[in-house]
Amino acid sequence: MIASPDLELQKAVIDALSADVSLMALVHDVYDSAKVPSDQAANGAPWGEVEGYVSFGPETEIEDNHDCFSVEEITLQIDCWSRKVGRVHVKQIMQAVRVVLKSAELVLPSYGNVLPELELKEITPDPETGVMHGILQFTFDVQVH
């Protein structure tokens, strides 16, 4: 099986976020957007008792070829969700995600270590009443050859 930088990055980010005690005190779980359970799921998922969760949003990849190597620039959106009144909770979740990714050593087994660069931070009310949506977009440069 050929290694994929985007899959290895996704696993590294999920593992780092899920292992952080401070973040997990603020959210019920970290979800790949394809597996976010419905509101009627067991354990109060996706919200849980803490009324928040983190999921993956859109992702883009751009290949940049150099003379001796190629770099995959992967932009990963991490969505932070809160049903608590106001913006404080979603801001706390966003800050916890930033701290984790800034301090984590994200190791991609086939490509080495990568560091994130925060490109965008946005908070917006969700169309669902009472839900705040925090958006963080990080860019990762992965040397592939």
Backbone torsions as a table, in degrees:
resi	resn	phi	psi	omega
1	MET	NA	132.3	179.8
2	ILE	-80.8	132.9	179.3
3	ALA	-68.6	144.6	-179.9
4	SER	-120.5	121.5	-177.4
5	PRO	-60.9	-36.6	-178.4
6	ASP	-68.8	-37.5	178.3
7	LEU	-69.7	-40.7	178.1
8	GLU	-65.5	-38.3	177.7
9	LEU	-65.3	-45.4	-179.9
10	GLN	-57.8	-46.2	179.5
11	LYS	-62.3	-43.6	-179.0
12	ALA	-63.1	-41.0	179.8
13	VAL	-68.2	-46.3	178.6
14	ILE	-60.0	-45.2	-179.7
15	ASP	-61.3	-43.8	-179.2
16	ALA	-65.3	-45.9	-179.0
17	LEU	-65.9	-44.8	-177.0
18	SER	-66.5	-26.5	-178.1
19	ALA	-84.9	-9.0	-175.7
20	ASP	-86.2	117.0	-176.5
21	VAL	-64.3	-40.4	-178.8
22	SER	-63.6	-44.2	178.4
23	LEU	-66.2	-44.7	-176.1
24	MET	-68.2	-17.0	173.3
25	ALA	-73.6	-20.4	-177.9
26	LEU	-97.4	-20.7	-175.1
27	VAL	-129.9	157.3	178.3
28	HIS	-75.5	-39.0	-178.3
29	ASP	-169.4	172.8	173.5
30	VAL	-114.1	124.1	-174.2
31	TYR	-120.7	140.4	162.1
32	ASP	-69.2	136.7	-173.4
33	SER	-56.8	-23.4	179.6
34	ALA	-75.1	-15.6	-176.9
35	LYS	-118.9	18.0	176.6
36	VAL	-66.9	119.4	-178.6
37	PRO	-71.2	158.3	177.9
38	SER	-70.5	164.4	-178.8
39	ASP	-60.6	-20.4	-177.5
40	GLN	-94.6	7.9	-177.9
41	ALA	-69.4	166.8	178.4
42	ALA	-62.4	158.6	177.6
43	ASN	63.9	16.5	-179.2
44	GLY	71.7	14.6	-178.2
45	ALA	-63.9	148.7	2.8
46	PRO	-83.5	-10.0	-170.0
47	TRP	-77.9	-42.4	-175.3
48	GLY	64.9	-174.3	-179.4
49	GLU	-68.1	-23.3	-177.9
50	VAL	-84.1	-6.6	175.2
51	GLU	63.0	32.4	178.5
52	GLY	-155.4	158.0	173.9
53	TYR	-157.8	169.9	178.6
54	VAL	-122.4	139.2	175.9
55	SER	-140.7	166.3	177.6
56	PHE	-91.1	136.3	176.7
57	GLY	-106.6	-151.0	-178.5
58	PRO	-59.6	153.7	-179.3
59	GLU	-138.7	138.4	176.3
60	THR	-129.2	154.3	176.3
61	GLU	-134.0	135.3	175.8
62	ILE	-129.8	128.1	178.5
63	GLU	-92.2	133.4	178.8
64	ASP	-122.9	110.7	-177.1
65	ASN	-92.4	133.7	175.7
66	HIS	-117.4	178.3	-177.9
67	ASP	-57.0	-47.1	-173.0
68	CYS	-111.4	-5.3	-176.4
69	PHE	-158.2	167.4	176.1
70	SER	-122.9	148.9	177.5
71	VAL	-123.5	131.0	171.8
72	GLU	-95.6	118.0	174.2
73	GLU	-93.8	111.2	-177.0
74	ILE	-107.5	121.5	174.7
75	THR	-104.2	122.2	-175.3
76	LEU	-119.2	126.0	176.5
77	GLN	-94.6	129.8	175.1
78	ILE	-113.8	121.4	-177.6
79	ASP	-98.9	132.2	179.0
80	CYS	-114.0	131.5	-172.7
81	TRP	-125.2	138.9	177.2
82	SER	-143.2	140.0	172.9
83	ARG	-107.1	8.7	176.3
84	LYS	-78.8	150.3	-178.1
85	VAL	-63.7	135.8	177.4
86	GLY	85.9	-167.1	-175.3
87	ARG	-107.4	-8.1	-172.8
88	VAL	-59.0	-49.4	-176.1
89	HIS	-62.5	-46.1	-179.4
90	VAL	-64.2	-35.4	177.0
91	LYS	-66.2	-37.3	177.2
92	GLN	-64.3	-42.4	178.2
93	ILE	-62.0	-46.7	-178.9
94	MET	-60.3	-43.4	179.9
95	GLN	-64.8	-39.8	178.6
96	ALA	-63.0	-41.7	177.2
97	VAL	-61.9	-45.2	179.6
98	ARG	-59.4	-45.5	-179.2
99	VAL	-62.1	-45.2	-179.8
100	VAL	-59.6	-50.6	-175.1
101	LEU	-71.6	-30.2	178.4
102	LYS	-69.2	-35.6	-175.1
103	SER	-98.3	-13.3	-177.3
104	ALA	-76.4	143.9	170.7
105	GLU	-95.4	98.4	-177.7
106	LEU	-83.4	110.7	-177.1
107	VAL	-103.3	122.0	173.3
108	LEU	-100.8	114.5	-172.1
109	PRO	-51.1	-36.6	-177.0
110	SER	-94.5	-8.2	-171.7
111	TYR	-131.6	-4.7	179.7
112	GLY	91.5	-161.9	-176.2
113	ASN	-86.5	148.0	175.3
114	VAL	-132.0	150.6	177.5
115	LEU	-119.4	139.2	179.9
116	PRO	-86.8	153.5	171.0
117	GLU	-126.0	120.4	179.8
118	LEU	-72.2	122.2	-178.1
119	GLU	-103.5	-29.8	-173.7
120	LEU	-152.6	139.5	172.3
121	LYS	-134.2	124.0	-177.2
122	GLU	-144.6	142.1	173.9
123	ILE	-122.7	131.9	-178.6
124	THR	-146.0	142.4	173.6
125	PRO	-66.3	139.3	177.3
126	ASP	-81.6	153.1	175.5
127	PRO	-57.7	-27.3	175.3
128	GLU	-72.9	122.7	-176.7
129	THR	-54.5	132.1	176.1
130	GLY	83.9	7.7	-178.7
131	VAL	-112.1	128.6	173.7
132	MET	-102.9	139.7	-175.9
133	HIS	-120.3	116.6	174.5
134	GLY	-102.1	135.2	-177.6
135	ILE	-120.0	126.6	173.8
136	LEU	-123.5	126.9	175.5
137	GLN	-114.8	123.3	179.4
138	PHE	-114.9	143.3	174.4
139	THR	-111.6	135.6	178.8
140	PHE	-124.7	130.1	174.3
141	ASP	-99.3	119.1	-178.0
142	VAL	-115.8	117.8	177.3
143	GLN	-77.5	121.4	-175.0
144	VAL	-103.8	-20.2	177.5
145	HIS	-148.4	NA	NA
